[in-house]
């Protein structure tokens, strides 16, 4: 029963992706040349809204790195990686940021989505518990309520998969949609949920609000890759130079944010003032820097090699998908990622960017 339901969920994802792919005529057919000699790029970001966890994606615009690389980038937000993958497959976007599931599942239908740079060096989803919980193992989740942003979210899929892989029915616990931000915090504090299935920066936001959490180990995801920036193989072939320049601008954004996270958060506030929130500025800045630092961790910026993809971790991700029933069988991870662009992406002076960041305010 559980395997059948997981395969049904995978089929629904595939159906959605394929439906959009069939409507690919809605995509642009021009040569990508934008105003003032800039190449137009549409970037699908898998996020329901902007927050400090995505600060590094704002810095390239705010600091002029996209323009410096000859790009005019339009960012479109989509609530899930599945929807971002649909945009890529259908021609509605050139580049998408997403975790592993949509690309791995799409591989079965030859959608040819390929990662060209990492953004999540580690698996970002996990189960966490309010401090003092009587849950000591995944088996103890039976009959409990797990908070997720939405039942159909990747966090929801992860929670069901984690239970299945650890000898339980995927329905052993109830999934409770708790949205984002203040709703998540309220759900934990009020006892509406017994556990959470969210991702790393969301946990940082919850904990910053004074909610103490304890991780619940899911051994199968301890060492696997999380995903990153993807494009169709066609885009990879036809717009390789554009992807290199886009990746280089993003890498510059990471270097800037690492050197001066406060200035990076101020860039976020400048372009998306709704993320500033209320209250004293110094407190808001400190809180959002904590969230940003979660995303900066493990990115390889320190050794001037942003975006690297660990082959062993990528293989582990595919094996996890197969063991969970999200893909029918394992396949070579290199089918869905390439490292060919990374040398060009990292071909800039990290020190120059760091000096610029140190002088920023």
N, C-alpha and C positions, 0 to 999 in steps of 0.2 A: 504494500500500500504506500509506504513512504517513498520507495524508489519511483513508483508510478507517478506520485504527485510531484516529485522533484523533476522528473522528465517532462511532466506536463508544464511546469513552470518554465523549464528551458525552452519548450516548444513555443510557448507564448512569446518569450523574448525573441526567438528566431522569427516567428510570424511577423512581429512588429518590425524588426529590422528588414526582413525581406519585402514587406509591403512598401516601405519607404524606398527601398532600393529599386523596386519596380517602377516607382514614380520619379526616377532620377532626372526626368526632363525638367523638373522644377529647379534643378541646379543651374548655376551660371555656366554659360558656354563661352564667355569672353576669355581673353588671354590673361586676365588678372591685373592688367595695367591700370593703376588708379590715378587720381588727380595728382598733379605736381610731380609726376614721374615716380610715384610710390606704387608698389605692388599691393593690391588689395588682398587681404587675408581674412577669412571668417573663422573664428575660433569658438568652438563649442565647449563651454566649461560646465562640467557636471557638478552643479551647486545650486541649491534653491535660492540662495541670496549671497551677497558679498559679506564676508566677515574677515577678521584678521588672519585666519588660517590661509587665506588666498592673497595675502599682502604681496608676496613675491611676483604675482601675476599682474599687479597694478604698477609696480615700480618701473617696468620697461616703458610704459606709456608716460608716466609722470616725469621720468628722468630723460625722456627723449631717445631711449635705446631702440624702440621700434623704428622711429623715423631715421635714426642714425644708420639702421640696417636697411633702409629703403622700403619700409613696410607701413601700410595703413591698415591697422588691425581693428576689426569689429568683433567684440566679444558678445556672445549670446549665452545666456544662462539656461540650463536645462536641469530639472530636478533629479535626474538619474543618469548613470553611465549608459544605460540602454538607449535612452533618447538621444544622447550625444552620438552614440554609434549609428543610430538611425540617420542622423544628419549627415554623417560621413558617407554612409552607404548610398544615400539618396542624392548626394551632390549638394546638400544645403550648407555644408561647412567643409573647410579644407583640412582643419586640424581639430582634434578633440582631446580632452583630458579625461581619463577614465581609469577605473580599477580593472582588474583582470577578467571579470566575468563576461562582459559583452564581447570582447575581442576573442576570447577562447571559445565561447559559444558560437559566435559568428564564423569561426574557422570551419565548423562542420558543414556550413552551407556555401563555402568558397566565397565569402564576402571580401576576403583579402584585406582585412584591416591589420595594420602593422605598427607596432610601437617603434619610434625612432629615438626616444630619450626617456629616461626614467624621471618620475616625479615622486613616486612612493617607493623608496628603496626597501621598505618593509611592508608587510600586510597591515593595513590600517584599521581593519575591523577587529573588535574584541568584545568579550563579555566582561562587564564589570558590575560590582555589587556595592550597595551602600555599606559604609563601615558598620560593623556589628551584625551583619547578616548571618543567619544560621545556615546559609548555603556554603558548603565546603567543597563540593564537586559538581560537575555538570549533572550527574544523576540526581542531585538534590533539587534541581530546577523543576522536577515533576510537580505539576499542579501550581506552579508559580506564574507570575505575570512578568513578561520581559518587555521593557519599553523600547520602541523603535520609532524612527521619524515617521515612517509609514509602513504598513504591513507588507507592501510590495517593494520596499526599499532593499538595497543591497545588505543593509544591516539585518533586515528581516530574513533574507535568504541565508545570511551567515548564521544567524541563531538557529534556524531549522537544520542547517547542514551540520553545525557543531553538535547538536543533539543526536542526529542520525549517525554521525561518525563515532560517537561515543556510546553506542548501543541503546539509544532511546528512540521512541517514536518522535517524528518531527512535530507532532501535536501534543507532546507531553507537557509543554508549557504554553500559555496563551501569549500571543503578541499583541501589545497594546500601543496604538499610535499616539505619540506624545509630541509630535512636531519638533520644533527647534527652540533654542534659546531659553527664554523664561518658562515656557511650557515644560521643557525637560526638567528644569530645576524644581518646579512646582510638583511635578509627578513623583519625583524621588522624595522630596521633603514631606509630602502628604501621605506617602505610603501607597500611592496608586499603583506603583510597580515595585517588584522585588529585585529586579536586575535590569541592566541596560545592554543593548546591542547597538553601539554607535561606532564612530571612528575617532581617531586620535585627537584631532583638534577640537572636536565636540566635547570630548572628555575634559580637555583643558579648560574649556569655557565653563562646564558644569562645576569642576573643582574650584575654579577661581571664584565662583559664587558661594563658596564655603561648604560645598557638599563633598565629603571625603569618600573616596571610592577605593575598592580593592579589586584587582584583576582576578578573573576566574580563568585559569589556564585552559587553553585549547591547544594541545600539543601539536596537532597537525599543521598549524599555521605559524609555528614559532620561528621558522627560518625561511619563509617563502617571500617572493617578491610581490609588490602591491600593484604595479602598473605605472602608467605615465602618459606621454603625449603620443597620439596615434594618428595615422592618415591611411587612406586607401593605398594599395600598392600602385595604382595608376597615378595618384598624386605624388607618391614617392618617386616615380619615374619621371613624370612630366614637370614637377615643380621642386625638384631636389634642392636647388639653390635657395628657393624661398624657405623651405623647411630648415635648411642650415642657418639662414639668417634669423628666422623666428627663434630657433633653439638658442642661438647665440645671444639674442636680446633677453631671453628668459634667464640664461646663465648669468648674464650681467646683473639682472635683477636680484638673483640669489646672492651674488657676491656683494652687491650694495647692501642688501638687507642684513647679511651676516655682519658686515663691518659697522653698520649703524642702524640697528633695528628700530630705534625711536624715529629716525628720519623716514624709514620705510613706512611705518604705521601712519605718520603724518601725510605721506603720499596717498595712502589709502583714504584717509579722511578728506583730503583735497578733492579726489576724484569721486568718492562715494561718501558724502558727508553724513548720510544716514547711519553709517557704521560707527560714528563717533560716540553715540549714546549720550546719556546725561551724567551729571555728577562732576566732581573735580577733574580737571584735565590730567593732572599728574597721576591720579588713581586709574583713570581710563587708559592712559598710555602704558602704565606698568602692567595692567591686566592684559592688554592686547599684545604687548611684546611677549608675554609668557606663551600665548597661543601661537604667535609667529615662530617662536623658538622651537616648538614641537615640529613644525614643518621644516625648519632649517636643519634639524638633527639628521645626521647620517647622509647628507646630500653629496659629500665628496668635494665641496667647494674649497675646503682647506688645502687640498693638494691640487687645486686648479684642474679638476677633472669632473665637472658637474655632468649629471645625466647618465653615468655609467650603469650598465645592466649586468648584474651578477648571473652568469649562465646557470649555476647550480640553483640559485634562488628562483630563477625563471622556470626551470624544469620542475622545481618543487611546486610552483604555482599550478602548472598544468596537471601534475599528478594529483594535487588536491582537488582540482575541478573534476577529474575523472573519478576519484574515490568518492566524491560527493554525488556523483550521478549527473552533474551539470553538463558534462560532455560524455559522449558514449565510450570513448577510450582515450588513453594518453596519445599524444603526438609530439614530434620534436618541437620544443619551445621556440627554436629558431624559425619556425613557420610563422610566428606572430611577432617577432622583433628583429631589428637590425641594429648593429652598432656602427654601420658604415659612415654615418654622418657626424659621429661624436668628435672626431679629431678636428673637423672644421668648426663645429659648434664651439669648441673650447679654444679656438685660435684667436685669442685677444689677450690684452694685458689685464689680468686680474688685479695687479697692483695699482694700475691707473684707476680702476673702478673703486678700489678700496680707498684710495686717496680722495677721490671725488666724494665718496660717502662720508668720510671723516670730516670734510668741510661743510657738509650739508646740515641743515637744521630742521 
